[in-house]
Amino acid sequence: MTNYEGAWLARALEALDRLQSSQGDAIARAAAWCAEAIGADGMVHLFGSGHSRIPVEEMFPRYGSFPGFNPIVELSTTFHTQVVGNNGQRQAMFIERVPGLAEAVLENYSFGSDDVYIGFSVSGSSAVPVEMLTGAKKRGLRTIAVTSVVQGGAMAREADLVIDLDVPDGDALVHIEGAESPVGPVSSLLYVAVVNEIKVQTAALLAAAGKLPPVLTGASVVGEARSKELFTAAYDEHARRASRILRGAVAPATVPVGAPS
């Protein structure tokens, strides 16, 4: 029997290297768009269904992240752990392919003129993520697709900017002797790498302009009292921005976007 120890890590590191070398310019452009949107008091809207929900949650809210990113996920397409029975995977995978659901989701929002949309889908072909992106584009948002171009999905053709994950068909990296199919998907790792690179570059641009919102920071880094202050400030700032885009909501009085002194 062949020793597969380290096989997935080796291939995953190769995939990260390809991502860095081939997609660096696209990621930098995405970060510039995000900084422009957040700096103009807008928001960057993020959507993914299935396991493509992972980068949405990684971007915000998360330690080391900041307001300005609006995570959008639908539980009906992202509730994986039940597997079978009520809320099972059969239903989630069916719903993800239903035309028209995206428009119902988008109808909840009144998007701003400076807003940006980032959609995540490895295949880029399921109805909901495709229609979320095209619906955002029709509403005037600049759109970014984080997808795998080789899989030929519509998201790569429709988006204003594409970040190509370049993952193999089926996503998995390691072919094991005696196994019918490869194992060890890589897209989640690449997703997380993409959004954190965007996050860091966006933060640098905002900080240089004096417009970086409060960053969620743990007590082990800044102390318990300061950590609580930053969490409160970040959540309040997110609520302020969110109240502006939720259809029918009334925005509170404007408050500064920078971290409290």
C-alpha positions as CSV (number, residue, x, y, z in Angstrom):
1,M,0.0,0.0,0.0
2,T,1.3,3.4,-1.0
3,N,2.0,5.9,1.8
4,Y,-0.3,8.9,1.4
5,E,1.0,10.9,4.4
6,G,1.4,14.5,3.4
7,A,-0.1,13.9,-0.1
8,W,-2.9,16.3,0.3
9,L,-0.8,19.0,1.9
10,A,1.7,18.9,-0.9
11,R,-0.9,19.3,-3.6
12,A,-2.7,22.0,-1.6
13,L,0.5,24.0,-1.2
14,E,0.9,23.7,-5.0
15,A,-2.6,25.1,-5.5
16,L,-1.9,28.0,-3.1
17,D,1.3,28.8,-5.1
18,R,-0.7,28.8,-8.4
19,L,-3.3,31.0,-6.8
20,Q,-0.7,33.6,-5.6
21,S,1.1,33.7,-8.9
22,S,-1.9,33.7,-11.3
23,Q,-4.5,35.7,-9.3
24,G,-2.5,38.3,-7.4
25,D,-3.5,41.1,-9.7
26,A,-7.2,40.2,-9.6
27,I,-7.1,39.9,-5.8
28,A,-5.5,43.3,-5.5
29,R,-8.1,44.8,-7.8
30,A,-10.9,43.2,-5.7
31,A,-9.3,44.7,-2.5
32,A,-9.2,48.1,-4.1
33,W,-12.9,47.9,-5.0
34,C,-13.7,46.8,-1.4
35,A,-11.7,49.7,0.0
36,E,-13.5,52.1,-2.2
37,A,-16.9,50.8,-1.2
38,I,-16.2,50.7,2.5
39,G,-14.4,54.0,2.5
40,A,-17.4,55.6,0.8
41,D,-19.7,54.3,3.6
42,G,-21.0,51.5,1.4
43,M,-20.8,47.7,1.8
44,V,-19.3,44.7,0.2
45,H,-22.0,42.0,-0.1
46,L,-20.9,38.3,0.0
47,F,-22.9,35.3,-0.9
48,G,-22.3,31.6,-1.2
49,S,-24.4,28.5,-1.0
50,G,-23.4,25.0,-0.1
51,H,-19.8,24.8,1.2
52,S,-19.2,28.1,-0.6
53,R,-20.8,29.7,2.5
54,I,-17.4,29.2,4.3
55,P,-15.6,32.2,2.8
56,V,-18.6,34.4,3.6
57,E,-18.4,33.6,7.3
58,E,-14.6,33.9,7.2
59,M,-14.7,37.4,5.9
60,F,-17.0,38.8,8.6
61,P,-17.7,38.5,11.5
62,R,-14.4,37.0,12.6
63,Y,-11.5,37.8,14.8
64,G,-9.2,40.0,12.7
65,S,-12.1,41.3,10.6
66,F,-14.0,44.5,10.4
67,P,-17.4,46.0,9.3
68,G,-18.1,46.9,5.8
69,F,-18.6,43.3,4.6
70,N,-22.2,42.1,4.6
71,P,-22.5,38.2,4.8
72,I,-25.5,36.8,3.0
73,V,-26.3,33.1,3.3
74,E,-29.5,31.1,3.1
75,L,-29.8,28.4,5.8
76,S,-31.9,26.3,3.3
77,T,-28.8,25.9,1.1
78,T,-26.1,25.7,3.7
79,F,-27.3,23.5,6.6
80,H,-25.0,20.5,6.1
81,T,-24.8,18.6,9.3
82,Q,-28.3,17.1,9.3
83,V,-27.3,15.2,6.1
84,V,-30.6,13.3,5.8
85,G,-34.1,13.8,7.0
86,N,-35.5,17.3,7.7
87,N,-33.1,20.0,6.3
88,G,-31.1,17.2,4.7
89,Q,-28.5,17.6,1.9
90,R,-30.9,16.4,-0.8
91,Q,-33.1,19.3,-0.1
92,A,-30.3,21.8,0.1
93,M,-28.8,20.7,-3.2
94,F,-32.2,20.9,-4.8
95,I,-32.9,24.3,-3.5
96,E,-29.6,25.6,-4.7
97,R,-30.7,24.8,-8.3
98,V,-34.1,26.5,-8.1
99,P,-34.4,29.6,-10.4
100,G,-36.0,32.6,-8.8
101,L,-34.8,32.2,-5.2
102,A,-32.0,34.6,-5.7
103,E,-34.3,37.4,-6.7
104,A,-36.4,36.8,-3.5
105,V,-33.2,37.2,-1.5
106,L,-32.0,40.3,-3.3
107,E,-35.4,42.0,-2.8
108,N,-34.6,42.3,0.9
109,Y,-32.0,44.9,0.2
110,S,-31.7,48.5,-1.1
111,F,-28.1,48.5,-2.3
112,G,-26.0,51.6,-2.4
113,S,-24.4,53.1,-5.4
114,D,-20.9,52.4,-4.1
115,D,-21.6,48.8,-3.1
116,V,-19.7,45.8,-4.4
117,Y,-20.9,42.1,-4.6
118,I,-18.6,39.0,-4.3
119,G,-20.1,35.7,-5.1
120,F,-18.5,32.3,-4.3
121,S,-19.2,29.1,-6.3
122,V,-16.6,26.5,-7.4
123,S,-18.6,25.4,-10.4
124,G,-20.2,28.8,-11.0
125,S,-23.2,27.1,-12.5
126,S,-25.9,26.5,-9.9
127,A,-29.0,28.8,-10.3
128,V,-28.9,30.5,-7.0
129,P,-25.3,31.8,-7.0
130,V,-25.4,32.7,-10.7
131,E,-28.7,34.6,-10.3
132,M,-27.4,36.4,-7.1
133,L,-24.5,37.7,-9.1
134,T,-26.5,38.7,-12.2
135,G,-29.1,40.3,-10.0
136,A,-26.5,42.3,-8.1
137,K,-25.0,43.4,-11.5
138,K,-28.4,44.5,-12.8
139,R,-28.8,46.6,-9.7
140,G,-25.6,48.5,-10.5
141,L,-23.1,46.8,-8.2
142,R,-19.6,45.9,-9.4
143,T,-19.5,42.1,-9.2
144,I,-16.7,39.7,-8.4
145,A,-16.9,36.0,-9.0
146,V,-14.6,33.7,-7.0
147,T,-14.9,30.5,-9.0
148,S,-13.1,27.9,-11.0
149,V,-13.0,29.0,-14.6
150,V,-12.1,25.6,-16.0
151,Q,-15.5,24.3,-14.8
152,G,-17.2,26.6,-17.3
153,G,-19.9,28.1,-15.1
154,A,-21.8,31.3,-16.0
155,M,-20.5,33.3,-13.1
156,A,-17.1,33.6,-14.7
157,R,-18.7,35.0,-17.9
158,E,-21.1,37.4,-16.1
159,A,-18.8,39.0,-13.4
160,D,-17.0,42.2,-13.8
161,L,-13.9,40.6,-12.2
162,V,-13.0,37.0,-11.8
163,I,-10.7,35.4,-9.2
164,D,-10.0,31.9,-10.5
165,L,-9.6,29.1,-8.0
166,D,-8.4,26.7,-10.7
167,V,-9.5,23.6,-8.8
168,P,-9.9,20.2,-10.6
169,D,-13.2,18.7,-11.6
170,G,-14.6,17.2,-8.4
171,D,-12.5,19.4,-6.2
172,A,-10.6,16.6,-4.6
173,L,-6.8,16.3,-5.0
174,V,-5.6,12.9,-4.0
175,H,-6.1,9.7,-6.1
176,I,-5.8,6.7,-3.8
177,E,-5.0,3.2,-5.0
178,G,-8.2,1.1,-4.7
179,A,-10.5,4.1,-4.4
180,E,-12.9,4.8,-7.2
181,S,-12.7,8.6,-6.8
182,P,-10.2,11.1,-5.5
183,V,-10.5,12.5,-2.0
184,G,-9.5,15.7,-0.2
185,P,-11.2,18.8,-1.6
186,V,-9.1,22.0,-1.8
187,S,-11.6,24.7,-2.6
188,S,-12.3,25.7,1.0
189,L,-8.6,26.3,1.6
190,L,-8.4,28.5,-1.5
191,Y,-11.5,30.4,-0.6
192,V,-10.2,31.2,2.8
193,A,-6.8,32.3,1.4
194,V,-8.6,34.6,-1.1
195,V,-10.8,36.3,1.3
196,N,-8.1,36.9,3.9
197,E,-5.8,38.3,1.3
198,I,-8.6,40.6,0.2
199,K,-9.3,41.5,3.8
200,V,-5.7,42.4,4.6
201,Q,-5.2,44.5,1.5
202,T,-8.5,46.2,2.0
203,A,-7.5,47.0,5.6
204,A,-4.2,48.5,4.5
205,L,-5.9,50.7,2.0
206,L,-8.5,51.9,4.5
207,A,-6.0,52.5,7.2
208,A,-3.8,54.6,4.8
209,A,-6.9,56.7,4.1
210,G,-7.8,56.9,7.8
211,K,-11.1,55.0,7.2
212,L,-10.5,51.6,8.7
213,P,-13.5,50.6,10.9
214,P,-13.0,48.9,14.3
215,V,-11.3,45.5,14.0
216,L,-12.7,42.5,16.0
217,T,-9.8,41.7,18.3
218,G,-9.4,39.1,21.1
219,A,-8.7,39.9,24.8
220,S,-5.4,38.1,24.6
221,V,-4.2,40.8,22.1
222,V,-5.6,44.0,23.5
223,G,-7.0,43.2,26.9
224,E,-10.5,42.3,28.0
225,A,-11.8,45.9,28.3
226,R,-10.5,47.0,24.9
227,S,-11.6,43.9,23.3
228,K,-15.2,44.5,24.4
229,E,-15.0,48.1,23.2
230,L,-13.9,47.0,19.8
231,F,-16.6,44.3,19.5
232,T,-19.3,46.8,20.5
233,A,-18.0,49.4,18.1
234,A,-17.7,46.9,15.3
235,Y,-21.2,45.5,15.8
236,D,-22.7,48.9,16.1
237,E,-20.9,50.0,12.9
238,H,-22.2,46.9,11.1
239,A,-25.7,47.6,12.3
240,R,-25.5,51.2,11.1
241,R,-24.5,50.1,7.6
242,A,-26.9,47.2,7.5
243,S,-29.8,49.4,8.5
244,R,-29.2,51.5,5.4
245,I,-29.4,48.6,3.0
246,L,-32.2,46.5,4.6
247,R,-35.4,47.4,2.6
248,G,-37.8,49.2,4.8
249,A,-35.3,49.9,7.6
250,V,-34.7,53.3,9.0
251,A,-31.1,54.3,9.3
252,P,-30.0,55.7,12.7
253,A,-28.0,58.9,13.0
254,T,-24.6,58.8,11.3
255,V,-21.6,57.9,13.5
256,P,-17.9,57.9,12.7
257,V,-16.7,54.8,10.9
258,G,-13.2,54.8,12.5
259,A,-12.3,52.9,15.6
260,P,-13.0,54.7,18.9
261,S,-10.0,56.5,20.5
